Amino acid sequence: MLAAVLRKAGHEIVEAADGSEAWRVLEDPQSPRLAILDWMMPEMDGIELVRKLREKQVERATYVVMLTARSDKADVISGLDAGADDYLAKPFELSELLARVRVGERMVSIQDRLAKQVQELTEAMDHIKTLQGIIPICAYCKSIRNDDGYWGRVEEYFHQHSDAQFSHGICPKCMSEHFPDIKMETSET
């Protein structure tokens, strides 16, 4: 009956006859992102299944709704502590279950968007080189001491620690100091 209601609401359904079969379905990398589990199932109960699921999953979590006849507060707490995202006791209203499934869909969508953003940020960070801290520079020749204690040119240091590129020229002050015979046209601002 539950599968029929969910199908009618537009959901794609994968059914399992017992906890072991449900585990085989959910451990697949392409498993459903939302699972409705009963606490009391043959071979593996819902609590054991959700614990195994939480131990296994790191990046692509399954949103779990525990749907069970066990309605004591202690049972609800046990189900949520085991890793269920939501808990609904039987008998239940179909409209409430469908509303909770929509919440699960929103959560899965948010998790997917966040995972994508984390991946994009990680890729961006892999391409970024930053300079930070104190850079030891010679007061006379402007050489920079690298991380190994060797002195080198400023351009080499920046090339190794950033994506900056250099073009070389001679400023007017150095031109008149080092090449006094060459006249430069300068524009004064």
C-alpha positions in Angstrom: 0.0 0.0 0.0 2.8 2.4 0.9 4.6 1.7 -2.3 1.5 2.4 -4.3 0.9 5.7 -2.5 4.4 6.8 -3.1 4.3 5.8 -6.8 1.0 7.7 -7.2 2.8 10.8 -5.7 5.4 10.5 -8.4 8.2 8.7 -6.6 10.4 5.9 -8.0 10.2 3.0 -5.6 12.7 0.2 -4.8 11.2 -2.4 -2.5 13.1 -4.9 -0.3 11.6 -7.9 1.4 13.8 -7.9 4.5 16.7 -6.0 6.1 19.4 -7.9 4.3 18.0 -7.1 0.9 17.5 -3.5 1.9 21.2 -3.4 2.9 22.2 -4.8 -0.5 20.2 -2.1 -2.2 21.4 0.8 0.0 25.1 -0.2 -0.1 25.2 0.3 -3.9 26.8 3.6 -4.9 23.7 4.4 -7.0 21.3 3.6 -4.2 18.1 5.6 -3.5 18.9 8.8 -1.6 15.8 8.5 0.6 14.9 5.3 2.5 11.8 4.5 4.5 12.7 1.7 6.9 10.7 -0.3 9.4 12.3 -1.1 12.7 11.1 -4.7 12.7 12.3 -6.5 9.6 13.4 -10.1 9.1 17.2 -10.9 9.0 18.3 -7.3 9.9 16.2 -4.8 11.8 15.9 -1.2 10.8 18.2 0.0 13.7 21.0 -2.3 12.7 20.5 -1.3 9.0 20.6 2.5 9.7 23.7 2.0 11.9 25.5 0.1 9.1 24.4 2.8 6.6 25.8 5.6 8.7 29.1 3.8 9.3 29.5 3.3 5.5 28.4 6.6 4.1 30.6 9.6 4.1 29.8 11.8 1.1 26.5 10.6 -0.4 24.2 10.2 2.6 20.8 8.5 2.4 18.0 10.4 4.2 16.3 7.8 6.4 12.7 7.9 7.7 12.1 5.2 10.3 8.4 4.1 10.0 7.5 1.7 12.8 4.9 0.6 15.3 7.4 1.3 18.1 6.2 4.7 19.4 7.6 5.0 22.9 9.8 8.0 23.5 12.8 5.7 24.2 12.2 4.0 20.8 12.1 7.3 19.0 15.3 8.4 20.7 17.0 5.0 19.9 16.0 5.4 16.2 17.3 8.9 15.9 20.5 8.1 17.8 21.1 5.2 15.5 21.1 7.6 12.6 17.6 8.0 11.3 16.8 11.5 10.1 13.1 11.3 10.8 10.8 9.0 12.8 7.2 8.3 12.2 5.1 5.9 14.3 2.3 3.7 13.0 -0.6 4.2 12.5 0.3 7.3 10.5 -1.5 9.8 8.2 -0.4 9.4 4.5 -0.4 13.2 4.1 2.1 13.5 7.0 4.3 10.8 5.5 4.3 12.5 2.1 5.2 15.8 3.8 8.1 14.1 5.6 9.3 12.6 2.3 9.2 16.1 0.8 11.4 17.3 3.7 13.7 14.5 2.9 13.9 15.4 -0.7 14.7 19.0 0.2 17.5 17.8 2.6 18.9 15.6 -0.1 18.9 18.5 -2.6 20.6 20.7 -0.1 23.2 18.1 0.6 23.9 17.6 -3.1 24.3 21.4 -3.6 26.6 21.7 -0.7 28.7 18.7 -1.8 29.0 20.3 -5.3 30.0 23.6 -3.8 32.6 21.9 -1.5 34.0 20.1 -4.6 34.2 23.4 -6.5 35.9 25.2 -3.6 38.3 22.3 -3.2 39.2 22.5 -6.9 39.6 26.2 -6.7 41.9 25.9 -3.7 44.0 23.5 -5.5 44.7 26.2 -8.1 45.4 29.0 -5.7 48.8 29.7 -4.3 49.0 32.4 -1.6 51.8 34.4 -0.1 51.5 35.0 3.6 53.6 35.7 6.6 56.9 37.4 6.8 59.1 37.3 3.7 62.8 37.8 4.4 64.3 40.2 1.9 67.8 41.7 1.7 67.8 45.4 2.4 70.5 46.0 -0.2 70.0 43.7 -3.2 66.4 42.8 -2.6 67.0 39.1 -2.8 64.6 36.9 -0.9 65.5 34.0 1.3 63.4 30.9 0.4 62.0 28.2 2.7 65.3 26.2 2.4 67.4 29.2 3.5 68.9 30.0 0.1 68.8 33.5 -1.4 67.3 34.1 -4.8 65.7 36.6 -7.0 62.3 38.1 -6.1 60.9 36.9 -9.4 61.8 33.3 -8.7 60.3 33.4 -5.2 57.0 34.9 -6.4 56.8 32.5 -9.3 57.1 29.5 -6.9 54.6 30.9 -4.4 52.0 32.5 -6.6 50.6 32.6 -10.1 52.0 36.1 -10.6 54.1 36.7 -13.7 56.6 39.4 -14.2 57.6 41.6 -17.1 60.7 43.7 -16.8 61.3 47.3 -17.5 63.4 50.2 -16.1 61.8 52.9 -14.0 62.8 56.5 -14.9 64.9 57.0 -11.7 67.0 53.8 -12.4 67.3 54.8 -16.0 68.8 58.2 -15.2 71.0 56.7 -12.5 72.4 53.7 -14.5 72.1 55.1 -18.0 72.7 58.9 -17.7 73.5 59.2 -21.4 70.1 58.0 -22.6 67.3 60.5 -22.5 63.8 59.2 -21.7 60.6 61.0 -22.4 58.4 61.0 -19.4 54.9 62.2 -18.9 54.3 64.0 -15.7 50.9 63.5 -13.9 
